Amino acid sequence: MLKLDKRDIKILQILSREGRISKTRLAEQINLSPAPCWERLQRLEKAGVIRGYHAEIALHQVASHVTLFVVIELEQHQAQAFRQFETGIELYDEIQGCWALGGGYDYLLNIVCRDIDRYQRLIDQLLDSRLGIGRYFTYIVTKTIKTPAPGQLLATLLQD
């Protein structure tokens, strides 16, 4: 794990809120001159701490959609079955997130589709693709209460 100091953490917090901030403005906000700030930024990028810069899009303003969480239980529990499933789901853009779980189900998927009909077709494709799905349970998101705030999460995780 990369050792971060307070300025590194501040850089990450600022960038998680303002990905388009100028390097000069970033340097000002962390009370550092531009050259050392740039060096820190490059070090964080090279180390893979900063993996990219993205726009946060209000999807509900541009497209009708439904968000679902699906828990998956595989038929088999050998390493090859897990690899086959994990490789197979990479082909589906609707699957926005996938987490391997311990203590019950094998995976949790975050799926975003145009509508329930498209979701059902996706599930049918997953079942037909022989990815080893034994059982699945679907949970439809009816309202978003809280979404991730990476900058604040970082501060929380790194507290003494």
C-alpha positions as YAML, in Angstrom:
chain: A
units: angstrom
residues:
- id: 1
  name: MET
  ca: [0.00, 0.00, 0.00]
- id: 2
  name: LEU
  ca: [1.27, 3.46, -0.91]
- id: 3
  name: LYS
  ca: [2.09, 5.72, 2.03]
- id: 4
  name: LEU
  ca: [0.08, 8.95, 1.75]
- id: 5
  name: ASP
  ca: [0.66, 12.14, 3.67]
- id: 6
  name: LYS
  ca: [-1.91, 14.86, 4.42]
- id: 7
  name: ARG
  ca: [-1.23, 16.71, 1.16]
- id: 8
  name: ASP
  ca: [-1.66, 13.54, -0.91]
- id: 9
  name: ILE
  ca: [-4.96, 12.88, 0.83]
- id: 10
  name: LYS
  ca: [-6.09, 16.45, 0.24]
- id: 11
  name: ILE
  ca: [-5.22, 16.13, -3.47]
- id: 12
  name: LEU
  ca: [-7.34, 12.98, -3.71]
- id: 13
  name: GLN
  ca: [-10.24, 14.58, -1.86]
- id: 14
  name: ILE
  ca: [-10.22, 17.62, -4.11]
- id: 15
  name: LEU
  ca: [-9.92, 15.60, -7.32]
- id: 16
  name: SER
  ca: [-12.76, 13.30, -6.30]
- id: 17
  name: ARG
  ca: [-15.03, 16.38, -6.14]
- id: 18
  name: GLU
  ca: [-13.46, 18.50, -8.88]
- id: 19
  name: GLY
  ca: [-11.79, 16.30, -11.49]
- id: 20
  name: ARG
  ca: [-11.39, 19.21, -13.90]
- id: 21
  name: ILE
  ca: [-9.63, 21.55, -11.48]
- id: 22
  name: SER
  ca: [-6.54, 23.21, -12.94]
- id: 23
  name: LYS
  ca: [-3.19, 22.12, -11.60]
- id: 24
  name: THR
  ca: [-2.50, 25.70, -10.50]
- id: 25
  name: ARG
  ca: [-5.75, 25.89, -8.55]
- id: 26
  name: LEU
  ca: [-5.10, 22.45, -7.04]
- id: 27
  name: ALA
  ca: [-1.66, 23.59, -5.90]
- id: 28
  name: GLU
  ca: [-3.21, 26.68, -4.30]
- id: 29
  name: GLN
  ca: [-5.81, 24.62, -2.44]
- id: 30
  name: ILE
  ca: [-3.19, 22.35, -0.88]
- id: 31
  name: ASN
  ca: [-0.83, 25.26, -0.19]
- id: 32
  name: LEU
  ca: [1.96, 24.01, -2.43]
- id: 33
  name: SER
  ca: [3.71, 25.45, -5.48]
- id: 34
  name: PRO
  ca: [2.65, 23.99, -8.87]
- id: 35
  name: ALA
  ca: [5.80, 21.92, -9.60]
- id: 36
  name: PRO
  ca: [5.77, 19.84, -6.37]
- id: 37
  name: CYS
  ca: [2.00, 19.50, -6.66]
- id: 38
  name: TRP
  ca: [2.41, 18.18, -10.22]
- id: 39
  name: GLU
  ca: [5.06, 15.70, -9.02]
- id: 40
  name: ARG
  ca: [2.70, 14.41, -6.32]
- id: 41
  name: LEU
  ca: [-0.10, 14.08, -8.85]
- id: 42
  name: GLN
  ca: [2.13, 12.13, -11.25]
- id: 43
  name: ARG
  ca: [3.29, 9.85, -8.42]
- id: 44
  name: LEU
  ca: [-0.33, 9.10, -7.47]
- id: 45
  name: GLU
  ca: [-1.22, 8.38, -11.11]
- id: 46
  name: LYS
  ca: [1.82, 6.14, -11.70]
- id: 47
  name: ALA
  ca: [1.11, 4.21, -8.50]
- id: 48
  name: GLY
  ca: [-2.43, 3.54, -9.74]
- id: 49
  name: VAL
  ca: [-4.06, 5.46, -6.88]
- id: 50
  name: ILE
  ca: [-5.65, 7.79, -9.42]
- id: 51
  name: ARG
  ca: [-7.10, 5.52, -12.08]
- id: 52
  name: GLY
  ca: [-8.84, 8.12, -14.21]
- id: 53
  name: TYR
  ca: [-10.88, 11.30, -14.39]
- id: 54
  name: HIS
  ca: [-14.60, 11.00, -15.00]
- id: 55
  name: ALA
  ca: [-17.75, 13.04, -15.34]
- id: 56
  name: GLU
  ca: [-20.59, 12.27, -12.95]
- id: 57
  name: ILE
  ca: [-23.66, 12.02, -15.18]
- id: 58
  name: ALA
  ca: [-27.22, 12.46, -13.94]
- id: 59
  name: LEU
  ca: [-28.45, 9.41, -15.85]
- id: 60
  name: HIS
  ca: [-32.10, 10.02, -14.93]
- id: 61
  name: GLN
  ca: [-31.95, 13.30, -16.89]
- id: 62
  name: VAL
  ca: [-30.86, 11.68, -20.15]
- id: 63
  name: ALA
  ca: [-32.28, 8.15, -20.21]
- id: 64
  name: SER
  ca: [-35.06, 6.12, -18.70]
- id: 65
  name: HIS
  ca: [-33.56, 3.23, -16.74]
- id: 66
  name: VAL
  ca: [-33.92, 0.82, -13.87]
- id: 67
  name: THR
  ca: [-31.19, -0.07, -11.37]
- id: 68
  name: LEU
  ca: [-31.08, -3.54, -9.88]
- id: 69
  name: PHE
  ca: [-28.94, -5.49, -7.47]
- id: 70
  name: VAL
  ca: [-28.70, -9.22, -8.10]
- id: 71
  name: VAL
  ca: [-27.17, -11.81, -5.82]
- id: 72
  name: ILE
  ca: [-25.81, -14.87, -7.58]
- id: 73
  name: GLU
  ca: [-25.11, -18.35, -6.32]
- id: 74
  name: LEU
  ca: [-23.03, -20.53, -8.61]
- id: 75
  name: GLU
  ca: [-23.79, -24.21, -9.20]
- id: 76
  name: GLN
  ca: [-20.17, -25.23, -8.61]
- id: 77
  name: HIS
  ca: [-17.63, -23.83, -6.18]
- id: 78
  name: GLN
  ca: [-14.32, -24.70, -7.82]
- id: 79
  name: ALA
  ca: [-11.79, -22.05, -8.87]
- id: 80
  name: GLN
  ca: [-12.53, -22.69, -12.56]
- id: 81
  name: ALA
  ca: [-16.25, -21.97, -12.03]
- id: 82
  name: PHE
  ca: [-15.46, -18.63, -10.39]
- id: 83
  name: ARG
  ca: [-13.03, -17.68, -13.18]
- id: 84
  name: GLN
  ca: [-15.55, -18.65, -15.85]
- id: 85
  name: PHE
  ca: [-18.27, -16.51, -14.26]
- id: 86
  name: GLU
  ca: [-15.98, -13.52, -13.69]
- id: 87
  name: THR
  ca: [-14.66, -13.60, -17.24]
- id: 88
  name: GLY
  ca: [-18.11, -14.08, -18.73]
- id: 89
  name: ILE
  ca: [-19.80, -11.11, -17.11]
- id: 90
  name: GLU
  ca: [-17.18, -8.73, -18.53]
- id: 91
  name: LEU
  ca: [-19.08, -8.97, -21.84]
- id: 92
  name: TYR
  ca: [-22.20, -7.19, -20.51]
- id: 93
  name: ASP
  ca: [-22.14, -3.39, -20.30]
- id: 94
  name: GLU
  ca: [-25.33, -3.37, -18.22]
- id: 95
  name: ILE
  ca: [-23.40, -5.00, -15.37]
- id: 96
  name: GLN
  ca: [-21.93, -1.89, -13.77]
- id: 97
  name: GLY
  ca: [-20.37, -3.57, -10.76]
- id: 98
  name: CYS
  ca: [-19.63, -7.05, -9.49]
- id: 99
  name: TRP
  ca: [-18.36, -8.07, -6.09]
- id: 100
  name: ALA
  ca: [-17.37, -11.54, -4.88]
- id: 101
  name: LEU
  ca: [-18.99, -12.25, -1.50]
- id: 102
  name: GLY
  ca: [-18.21, -14.43, 1.45]
- id: 103
  name: GLY
  ca: [-20.73, -15.89, 3.84]
- id: 104
  name: GLY
  ca: [-23.59, -17.01, 1.62]
- id: 105
  name: TYR
  ca: [-24.11, -15.92, -1.95]
- id: 106
  name: ASP
  ca: [-21.17, -15.87, -4.32]
- id: 107
  name: TYR
  ca: [-21.58, -12.51, -6.10]
- id: 108
  name: LEU
  ca: [-23.43, -9.22, -5.91]
- id: 109
  name: LEU
  ca: [-24.10, -7.50, -9.24]
- id: 110
  name: ASN
  ca: [-25.15, -3.90, -9.85]
- id: 111
  name: ILE
  ca: [-27.11, -3.80, -13.10]
- id: 112
  name: VAL
  ca: [-28.54, -0.80, -14.95]
- id: 113
  name: CYS
  ca: [-30.95, -1.48, -17.83]
- id: 114
  name: ARG
  ca: [-33.36, 0.51, -19.95]
- id: 115
  name: ASP
  ca: [-36.34, -1.34, -18.44]
- id: 116
  name: ILE
  ca: [-37.38, -4.58, -16.74]
- id: 117
  name: ASP
  ca: [-37.92, -6.31, -20.07]
- id: 118
  name: ARG
  ca: [-34.30, -5.64, -21.04]
- id: 119
  name: TYR
  ca: [-33.18, -6.86, -17.62]
- id: 120
  name: GLN
  ca: [-35.09, -10.12, -18.10]
- id: 121
  name: ARG
  ca: [-33.48, -10.62, -21.50]
- id: 122
  name: LEU
  ca: [-30.07, -10.00, -19.90]
- id: 123
  name: ILE
  ca: [-30.73, -12.60, -17.19]
- id: 124
  name: ASP
  ca: [-31.90, -15.06, -19.83]
- id: 125
  name: GLN
  ca: [-28.65, -14.47, -21.76]
- id: 126
  name: LEU
  ca: [-26.59, -14.98, -18.60]
- id: 127
  name: LEU
  ca: [-28.38, -18.25, -17.85]
- id: 128
  name: ASP
  ca: [-28.05, -19.45, -21.46]
- id: 129
  name: SER
  ca: [-24.35, -18.53, -21.60]
- id: 130
  name: ARG
  ca: [-23.41, -21.35, -19.24]
- id: 131
  name: LEU
  ca: [-21.68, -19.15, -16.70]
- id: 132
  name: GLY
  ca: [-22.62, -21.60, -13.97]
- id: 133
  name: ILE
  ca: [-25.41, -19.62, -12.31]
- id: 134
  name: GLY
  ca: [-27.36, -21.87, -9.97]
- id: 135
  name: ARG
  ca: [-29.72, -19.35, -8.35]
- id: 136
  name: TYR
  ca: [-30.19, -15.62, -8.47]
- id: 137
  name: PHE
  ca: [-32.28, -13.11, -6.57]
- id: 138
  name: THR
  ca: [-33.16, -9.67, -7.95]
- id: 139
  name: TYR
  ca: [-33.71, -6.48, -5.96]
- id: 140
  name: ILE
  ca: [-35.08, -3.43, -7.79]
- id: 141
  name: VAL
  ca: [-33.89, -0.01, -6.61]
- id: 142
  name: THR
  ca: [-36.93, 2.17, -6.00]
- id: 143
  name: LYS
  ca: [-35.12, 5.24, -4.67]
- id: 144
  name: THR
  ca: [-31.49, 6.30, -4.27]
- id: 145
  name: ILE
  ca: [-30.84, 7.42, -0.72]
- id: 146
  name: LYS
  ca: [-27.07, 7.85, -0.72]
- id: 147
  name: THR
  ca: [-24.41, 7.51, -3.37]
- id: 148
  name: PRO
  ca: [-20.66, 7.21, -2.93]
- id: 149
  name: ALA
  ca: [-18.59, 10.27, -2.09]
- id: 150
  name: PRO
  ca: [-15.05, 8.92, -2.57]
- id: 151
  name: GLY
  ca: [-13.29, 11.98, -1.17]
- id: 152
  name: GLN
  ca: [-15.18, 11.86, 2.10]
- id: 153
  name: LEU
  ca: [-14.81, 8.07, 2.27]
- id: 154
  name: LEU
  ca: [-11.06, 8.44, 1.90]
- id: 155
  name: ALA
  ca: [-10.90, 10.84, 4.85]
- id: 156
  name: THR
  ca: [-12.99, 8.43, 6.93]
- id: 157
  name: LEU
  ca: [-10.82, 5.40, 6.08]
- id: 158
  name: LEU
  ca: [-7.57, 7.20, 6.84]
- id: 159
  name: GLN
  ca: [-8.57, 8.72, 10.17]
- id: 160
  name: ASP
  ca: [-6.28, 7.95, 13.09]
...
